[in-house]
Amino acid sequence: MLKQDAPMRRCRWNAALLAIVLTATCSITSAEEPSDNKPTYPLWDGSESVADYAKRVTLPATKTLDLGNGVSMELVLIPPGRFVMGTAEPTPVDEDGFYKKIVTGQALLVVSGVALLVMLAVVILRAVRKRQRPKLSLARLLAITVAAGGALLSGVHWRQSARGLEAARLVFTMALVRSANDNEKPAHPVMLTKRFYVGKFPVTQEQYQQVIGANPSNFIGKDNPVEQVSWDDAQAFCKKLAAQTKQAVRLPTEAEWEYACRAGTTTMYYSGDMEADLGRVAWYSANSKSGTHPVGQKEPNAFGLYDMHGNVWQWCQDWYAEDYYGKSLATDPEGPVQGTFRVLRGGSWDYSSMDCRSAFRRWYNPDRRKYYIGFRVVAVPAFRTPF
């Protein structure tokens, strides 16, 4: 009986061991391939730099693709995270509050100034009456000092309030203009659950020439962004680059592009709301002198990306849809499954400041080429076919 039980016990042990192995294998597989709705890494909340985030999750902060002949392409880590996509309705300026501050400052200035003049007049009249030099008691000196300080602070408060009202009106006016684009509304929350690497710069003419073997650009310069490339041309570049580098390469989705551009900001540009802020980070109609410029000459955003505003429009992966935005939380949106036009983002050297905003959307035929259209690429572990 014991001899018959021994093989049965061995079978049970083998079955249990097999179950343990299968369970462990499933656990590893599920850890390496998380569900579509679960972030592959902790969401970035903007409280740390990308370099610190990359170190914390043991990811390289940058990735370099070798294109051959000493030409390379640097890409920057974009961590998964949440952001508000699109343009929110502007908040009206509280002009009554500003006017109250202005009137208060004016009143305090008048009262303090009159008090100071009265005290000085009393001191001078007493000195004249007694035919001696003006003398100040400690109490009078203290009173005059307080009155002078009050006048000074009241004047500063008055001036700052007036300037604040002027700036608020300007921001509100600009917000009204930007809110006119219905295809940017409603502003809605988006969550990107997967990290990706995006080109530090738009694809340059040197890089395009190395991969494709030709340079279609109108404004020649090896470090200038390549232009006069269609969406189809950009896809051909990505396909050839992917085969050459054994790395999945594609264009960014619209959501990925805006998330990467904003880099945690909610302003019109990643540099601020004013046109002067745009001038620090972009080549556009007011400063480009009617042409493209070498990439990387302006200030980068918090992710370390250059030329997200201006220089050349950048193709996105998505088909264009007027009513693309929804009110509910969107997770890893990829746009419509079909359409007529492809999406462009970022503005260019011959477009106005309003067209260079983070939320501004443009569209074009995927087979058309223009001397103000280029692109940048994204590298990811896996991607949906663009066709």
C-alpha positions in Angstrom: 0.0 0.0 0.0 2.8 2.4 0.9 4.6 1.5 -2.3 1.5 2.4 -4.3 1.1 5.8 -2.5 4.7 6.9 -3.2 4.1 7.6 -7.0 0.8 9.3 -6.2 2.5 11.6 -3.7 5.2 12.4 -6.3 2.5 13.3 -8.8 0.8 15.6 -6.3 4.2 17.3 -5.6 4.9 17.7 -9.3 1.4 19.2 -9.9 1.8 21.6 -7.0 5.3 22.7 -8.3 3.9 23.2 -11.8 1.0 25.4 -10.3 3.6 27.5 -8.4 5.7 28.0 -11.6 2.6 28.9 -13.7 1.4 31.4 -11.0 4.8 33.0 -10.8 5.0 33.2 -14.6 1.6 34.9 -14.8 2.6 37.4 -12.1 5.7 38.3 -14.0 3.8 38.6 -17.3 1.2 40.8 -15.7 3.9 43.0 -14.1 5.6 43.5 -17.5 2.4 44.0 -19.4 0.1 46.1 -17.3 -3.5 46.7 -18.3 -4.3 49.6 -20.6 -5.9 51.6 -17.8 -3.1 51.2 -15.3 0.0 53.4 -15.5 3.2 51.6 -16.3 5.0 53.9 -13.9 4.0 56.3 -11.1 2.3 59.4 -12.5 4.4 62.5 -12.6 2.9 65.3 -10.5 5.2 68.1 -11.4 6.8 68.4 -7.9 10.2 67.0 -9.1 12.3 67.4 -12.2 12.2 64.7 -14.9 15.8 63.8 -14.1 14.8 63.1 -10.5 11.7 61.2 -11.6 13.8 59.1 -14.0 16.3 58.3 -11.2 13.5 57.3 -8.8 11.9 54.9 -11.3 15.3 53.7 -12.7 14.6 54.9 -16.3 17.1 56.8 -18.5 16.2 60.5 -18.6 17.3 60.7 -22.3 17.6 58.3 -25.2 20.0 58.7 -28.2 19.3 57.1 -31.5 22.3 56.5 -33.8 21.4 57.5 -37.4 24.8 56.7 -38.8 27.8 58.8 -40.1 28.1 60.6 -36.8 24.5 61.8 -36.9 22.3 61.1 -33.9 18.9 62.1 -32.4 18.4 62.8 -28.7 15.0 62.1 -27.1 13.8 63.1 -23.7 11.7 61.1 -21.2 8.1 62.2 -20.8 6.7 60.5 -17.7 3.0 59.4 -17.5 0.7 61.9 -15.9 -2.5 64.0 -15.9 -3.1 67.4 -17.4 -6.0 69.6 -18.6 -6.1 69.6 -22.4 -7.6 72.4 -24.4 -8.6 76.0 -23.6 -10.7 76.8 -20.5 -13.2 79.6 -20.5 -11.6 82.9 -19.3 -12.3 84.1 -15.7 -13.6 87.7 -15.8 -11.5 90.4 -14.4 -12.6 91.6 -10.9 -12.4 95.3 -11.9 -14.4 96.4 -8.8 -11.7 94.9 -6.6 -8.9 96.6 -8.5 -10.8 100.0 -8.4 -11.2 99.6 -4.6 -7.4 99.1 -4.3 -6.7 102.1 -6.5 -9.1 104.4 -4.6 -7.8 103.2 -1.3 -4.2 103.9 -2.4 -5.2 107.4 -3.6 -7.0 108.3 -0.4 -4.2 107.1 1.8 -1.7 109.0 -0.3 -3.7 112.3 0.0 -4.3 111.9 3.7 -0.6 111.1 4.4 0.6 113.8 2.2 -1.6 116.5 3.7 -0.6 115.4 7.2 3.1 115.6 6.3 2.7 119.1 4.8 0.7 120.3 7.9 3.4 119.1 10.3 6.2 120.6 8.3 4.3 123.9 8.0 3.8 124.0 11.8 7.5 123.5 12.5 8.5 126.1 10.0 6.0 128.7 11.3 7.1 128.2 14.9 10.7 128.7 13.9 9.9 131.9 12.0 7.9 133.3 14.8 10.7 132.7 17.4 13.3 133.7 14.9 15.4 130.6 15.3 16.3 127.4 13.5 13.5 124.8 13.2 13.6 122.4 16.0 12.0 118.9 16.1 11.0 117.1 19.2 11.2 113.3 19.2 7.4 113.1 19.0 7.2 115.5 15.9 10.1 113.7 14.2 8.3 110.3 14.7 5.0 111.8 13.4 6.7 113.2 10.3 8.4 109.9 9.6 5.2 108.0 9.8 3.4 110.4 7.6 6.2 110.3 5.0 6.3 106.5 5.1 2.5 106.3 4.7 2.6 108.6 1.7 5.3 106.5 0.1 3.6 103.2 0.7 0.2 104.6 -0.4 1.7 105.8 -3.7 3.3 102.4 -4.4 0.0 100.6 -3.6 -1.9 103.0 -5.9 0.6 102.5 -8.8 0.8 98.7 -8.4 -3.0 98.4 -8.3 -3.3 100.5 -11.5 -0.7 98.3 -13.2 -2.4 95.2 -12.0 -5.7 96.3 -13.5 -4.0 97.0 -16.8 -2.3 93.6 -16.9 -5.5 91.8 -15.8 -7.5 93.5 -18.6 -4.8 92.5 -21.1 -4.8 88.8 -20.0 -8.6 88.8 -20.1 -8.7 90.2 -23.6 -6.2 87.6 -24.8 -8.2 84.9 -23.1 -11.3 86.1 -24.8 -9.5 85.9 -28.2 -8.1 82.4 -27.5 -11.5 81.1 -26.3 -13.0 81.9 -29.7 -11.7 78.6 -31.1 -14.4 76.0 -30.5 -12.2 73.1 -31.5 -10.1 73.7 -28.3 -13.1 73.4 -26.0 -14.1 72.2 -23.6 -11.0 72.0 -21.6 -10.9 68.4 -20.2 -8.7 66.2 -18.0 -6.5 63.7 -19.8 -4.4 60.9 -18.3 -1.4 59.4 -20.1 -0.6 56.1 -18.5 2.5 55.2 -20.5 5.9 56.9 -20.5 7.4 57.8 -23.9 10.5 59.5 -25.3 10.0 62.5 -27.6 12.5 64.3 -29.8 14.4 67.1 -27.9 14.1 69.1 -31.1 12.1 68.9 -34.3 13.7 66.6 -36.8 16.6 68.6 -38.4 17.6 68.6 -42.1 20.8 66.7 -41.3 18.8 64.0 -39.6 16.3 63.7 -42.4 19.0 63.7 -45.0 20.8 60.9 -43.2 17.7 58.6 -42.9 15.9 59.4 -46.2 18.8 60.5 -48.4 17.2 63.8 -49.5 16.5 67.2 -48.1 13.3 68.8 -49.4 13.6 72.0 -47.3 13.3 75.5 -48.6 15.4 77.2 -45.8 18.7 75.3 -46.1 20.7 74.6 -42.9 21.7 71.3 -41.4 20.5 72.3 -37.9 17.3 74.0 -39.2 14.2 71.9 -38.9 13.3 70.0 -42.0 10.2 71.4 -43.7 8.2 70.8 -46.9 7.5 67.3 -45.5 4.0 65.8 -45.7 2.4 63.6 -43.0 3.1 60.7 -45.4 6.8 61.8 -45.6 7.0 61.9 -41.8 5.5 58.4 -41.6 8.1 57.1 -44.1 10.9 58.6 -42.0 9.5 57.0 -38.8 9.2 53.6 -40.6 12.8 53.7 -41.9 14.2 55.0 -38.6 12.5 52.2 -36.7 13.9 49.6 -39.0 17.4 51.1 -38.7 17.4 51.6 -35.0 15.3 48.6 -34.0 13.2 51.0 -31.9 9.5 51.7 -32.3 9.2 55.2 -33.7 6.1 57.2 -34.6 4.6 60.7 -34.5 3.2 61.9 -31.1 -0.6 61.8 -30.6 -2.3 65.1 -30.1 -2.6 64.5 -26.4 1.0 63.5 -26.1 2.1 66.6 -28.0 0.2 69.0 -25.8 1.2 67.3 -22.6 4.8 67.4 -23.6 4.5 71.0 -24.7 2.8 72.2 -21.5 5.2 70.4 -19.2 3.0 71.0 -16.2 1.9 74.6 -17.2 -1.6 75.9 -17.8 -0.7 79.2 -19.5 -1.0 80.1 -23.2 2.6 79.1 -23.8 4.8 77.0 -21.6 6.7 80.3 -20.8 3.6 82.4 -19.8 0.6 84.3 -21.1 2.2 87.3 -22.7 3.6 87.7 -26.2 7.0 88.7 -24.6 6.9 85.3 -22.9 6.5 83.6 -26.3 9.4 85.6 -27.8 11.8 83.9 -25.3 10.9 80.4 -26.5 9.8 80.7 -30.1 10.5 81.9 -33.6 7.2 83.3 -35.0 6.0 86.0 -37.3 7.2 88.9 -35.1 10.8 87.8 -34.7 11.6 85.1 -37.3 12.6 87.5 -40.2 10.6 85.3 -42.5 12.3 82.0 -42.2 13.2 79.0 -39.9 16.1 79.1 -37.5 18.5 76.4 -36.1 16.8 74.4 -33.4 17.6 74.8 -29.8 18.3 78.6 -29.8 15.4 79.5 -27.6 14.5 78.6 -24.0 13.3 75.0 -23.4 10.3 73.9 -21.3 10.4 72.0 -18.0 10.8 68.7 -19.8 13.9 70.0 -21.7 12.1 70.3 -25.1 12.9 73.1 -27.5 10.9 74.7 -30.3 7.6 73.3 -29.2 6.2 76.8 -30.1 7.0 78.3 -33.5 9.8 77.6 -36.0 7.7 74.9 -37.9 4.3 73.3 -37.4 4.6 69.7 -36.2 2.6 66.8 -37.5 0.7 64.6 -35.0 -0.4 61.0 -35.4 -4.1 61.7 -35.2 -6.8 62.3 -37.7 -8.4 65.7 -37.1 -11.9 66.1 -35.6 -13.6 69.3 -34.8 -15.4 67.8 -31.9 -12.5 65.7 -30.7 -12.6 67.0 -27.1 -14.9 65.4 -24.5 -16.0 66.5 -21.1 -15.1 63.3 -19.2 -11.6 62.0 -18.3 -9.8 60.7 -21.4 -7.1 58.0 -21.0 -4.4 57.7 -23.6 -6.6 59.2 -26.4 -5.5 58.5 -29.9 -8.1 60.6 -31.9 -10.6 59.4 -34.5 -10.0 56.1 -36.3 -10.5 57.8 -39.7 -10.8 61.2 -41.2 -9.7 63.5 -44.0 -7.0 65.8 -42.4 -4.1 65.2 -40.0 -3.4 67.4 -37.0 -0.7 70.0 -36.8 0.5 71.7 -33.6 2.8 74.4 -32.3 2.7 77.2 -34.8 5.6 78.3 -37.1 7.9 81.1 -38.2 5.2 82.8 -40.3 2.2 82.5 -37.9 1.0 84.9 -35.2 1.5 84.5 -31.5 -2.1 83.4 -31.1 -1.5 80.5 -33.5 1.5 79.3 -31.4 -0.4 78.6 -28.2 -0.2 75.2 -26.5 -3.8 74.5 -27.1 -4.1 75.8 -30.7 -5.1 73.1 -33.2 -4.6 73.2 -37.0 -5.2 70.5 -39.7 -3.9 69.8 -43.2 -4.1 67.2 -46.0 -1.7 64.4 -45.1 -0.1 64.5 -48.6 0.6 68.2 -48.8 4.0 69.8 -48.2 4.6 73.4 -47.0 7.8 75.3 -46.1 6.4 75.9 -42.6 5.6 72.3 -41.7 8.0 69.8 -40.0 7.7 67.2 -37.3 9.3 65.5 -34.3 9.2 61.9 -33.3 8.3 59.7 -30.3 9.9 56.5 -29.3 7.9 53.9 -27.4 7.9 50.2 -26.4 4.9 49.5 -28.6 2.4 51.5 -30.7 -0.8 51.3 -32.7 -0.3 51.2 -36.5 -0.7 54.7 -37.9 -2.6 53.5 -40.9 
